[in-house]
Amino acid sequence: MAYVLALLASGRSKGFTASILQAAVKGAQRVEGVDVEWVHLHKFKFGPCTSCFQCIRNDPHECVLKDAMGGNGKLMEKIKCANGWILADPVHYWGPSAQCHLFVERCYPFLWSGELEGMPFASISCASNQGMQRLANAELCKWSFCKGFRYIGGLPVHTTYFERALLEAENLGCKLAEAAKIDAGERSKFPDQERYVDYLNKPWSVLEPYLDNMSNGTMAYDSSLIAEGFTNFKRKEALEQLKKAREYFQSALELYNNGRVETACTQLARASAFWTHATWKEFLEADVIKTNVPGAYRPVDDKS
Ligand SMILES: Cc1cc2nc3c(=O)[nH]c(=O)nc-3n(C[C@H](O)[C@H](O)[C@H](O)COP(=O)(O)O)c2cc1C
């Protein structure tokens, strides 16, 4: 049996967002062999991540806070068993709501355990006033990428076209449930290189933001921060990783400029892994986190 979580992030248990999620649940329940649990996030008590980093240091990688998301907290237990999420969120300030952000933030331990990598994910962003539901939904797509989820689809909704949205939500729920069934058979890994390419046609694609990230906005190699020598890097191992990051980044930029976006993604994923490890080694390992990078997190794939 596949197990799907219908996660409602709105404070209003019977509001617009809840109605759209209800339609998605109806769609999911049409798929045989799928069990859906309704979870109203506001009913659970949990606060923000305190950056204690115990979830990185300890194995098993679990949150030590004593609330619904910490340790064996009720909500955490549900997340661990899920084969898919439908996350329904009201649009707040042109983006995701604080409750939704809090929930996603507290899923930090799964980055280190890798347990949720490849899990199917769908989102709903519901607005009823000025809107910006597409922007909010793209943000949820970005978080889905960061967590290593398989993005099945997202539904930006404005209540002006509520009836149409109900039908679309039903289809989305059905699609998510089908993917959850496959996940229940066996969860397939979703390594960075594959994920970078897969998200190219999603509402949020990593390619350009990450090129921007590694060149600090210049989108160029020569004038980029990465080429100009990061004067704050001193540790030998970090500098070696930085050199690798720079080589792959240069290659990614050349490919991108020649329109070869998929190969650019592969090289950029490699660059980003080295960049992550270099910064971890230089700034975090000895003084902040006090442990090396867990194996599941951004493994380097050196093909040079
Ligand atoms: C703090 C806050 C910020 C909001 N910001 C927006 C917004 O940026 N755009 C919009 O269309 N609606 C906004 N709204 C209205 C919600 O999106 C509206 O409540 C939404 O349709 C969710 O429906 P629900 O509360 O029935 O679940 C906001 C509401 C709150 C409480």
Ligand as a Chemical Component Dictionary entry (heavy atoms), coordinates in Angstrom:
data_LIG
# 
_chem_comp.id                   LIG 
_chem_comp.type                 NON-POLYMER 
_chem_comp.pdbx_formal_charge   0 
_chem_comp.three_letter_code    LIG 
# 
loop_
_chem_comp_atom.comp_id 
_chem_comp_atom.atom_id 
_chem_comp_atom.alt_atom_id 
_chem_comp_atom.type_symbol 
_chem_comp_atom.charge 
_chem_comp_atom.model_Cartn_x 
_chem_comp_atom.model_Cartn_y 
_chem_comp_atom.model_Cartn_z 
_chem_comp_atom.pdbx_ordinal 
LIG C1  C1  C 0 -0.351 37.062 6.180  1  
LIG C2  C2  C 0 -1.154 36.913 4.939  2  
LIG C3  C3  C 0 -0.620 37.287 3.709  3  
LIG C4  C4  C 0 -1.352 37.146 2.529  4  
LIG N1  N1  N 0 -0.765 37.471 1.348  5  
LIG C5  C5  C 0 -1.452 37.260 0.205  6  
LIG C6  C6  C 0 -0.857 37.497 -1.054 7  
LIG O1  O1  O 0 0.314  37.857 -1.172 8  
LIG N2  N2  N 0 -1.600 37.285 -2.168 9  
LIG C7  C7  C 0 -2.918 36.873 -2.112 10 
LIG O2  O2  O 0 -3.547 36.724 -3.127 11 
LIG N3  N3  N 0 -3.478 36.611 -0.922 12 
LIG C8  C8  C 0 -2.800 36.776 0.226  13 
LIG N4  N4  N 0 -3.378 36.485 1.414  14 
LIG C9  C9  C 0 -4.705 35.859 1.388  15 
LIG C10 C10 C 0 -4.542 34.343 1.345  16 
LIG O3  O3  O 0 -3.798 33.947 0.254  17 
LIG C11 C11 C 0 -5.870 33.647 1.339  18 
LIG O4  O4  O 0 -6.196 33.483 2.658  19 
LIG C12 C12 C 0 -5.754 32.368 0.537  20 
LIG O5  O5  O 0 -6.715 32.355 -0.462 21 
LIG C13 C13 C 0 -5.741 31.148 1.304  22 
LIG O6  O6  O 0 -7.016 30.660 1.534  23 
LIG P1  P1  P 0 -7.462 30.056 2.907  24 
LIG O7  O7  O 0 -7.045 31.012 3.982  25 
LIG O8  O8  O 0 -8.930 29.939 2.758  26 
LIG O9  O9  O 0 -6.742 28.761 3.011  27 
LIG C14 C14 C 0 -2.663 36.617 2.586  28 
LIG C15 C15 C 0 -3.204 36.222 3.831  29 
LIG C16 C16 C 0 -2.453 36.352 4.970  30 
LIG C17 C17 C 0 -3.068 35.894 6.270  31 
# 
loop_
_chem_comp_bond.comp_id 
_chem_comp_bond.atom_id_1 
_chem_comp_bond.atom_id_2 
_chem_comp_bond.value_order 
_chem_comp_bond.pdbx_ordinal 
LIG C1  C2  SING 1  
LIG C2  C3  SING 2  
LIG C2  C16 DOUB 3  
LIG C3  C4  DOUB 4  
LIG C4  N1  SING 5  
LIG C4  C14 SING 6  
LIG N1  C5  DOUB 7  
LIG C5  C6  SING 8  
LIG C5  C8  SING 9  
LIG C6  O1  DOUB 10 
LIG C6  N2  SING 11 
LIG N2  C7  SING 12 
LIG C7  O2  DOUB 13 
LIG C7  N3  SING 14 
LIG N3  C8  DOUB 15 
LIG C8  N4  SING 16 
LIG N4  C9  SING 17 
LIG N4  C14 SING 18 
LIG C9  C10 SING 19 
LIG C10 O3  SING 20 
LIG C10 C11 SING 21 
LIG C11 O4  SING 22 
LIG C11 C12 SING 23 
LIG C12 O5  SING 24 
LIG C12 C13 SING 25 
LIG C13 O6  SING 26 
LIG O6  P1  SING 27 
LIG P1  O7  DOUB 28 
LIG P1  O8  SING 29 
LIG P1  O9  SING 30 
LIG C14 C15 DOUB 31 
LIG C15 C16 SING 32 
LIG C16 C17 SING 33 
# 
